[in-house]
């Protein structure tokens, strides 16, 4: 068993999981800066379209 390959796979898998979860959370309005409420999202969308 190649322990280095397993360790590298585990590191890559963890990083991909974190990136995927961060992306999905961002779609729902959750970022590292805070949680955007649905009402705030709509207000920002309306401001951008003007």
Secondary structure, 3 states (H helix, E strand, C coil): CCHHHHHHHHHHHHHHHHHHHHHHHHHCCEECCEECCHHHHHHHHHHHHC
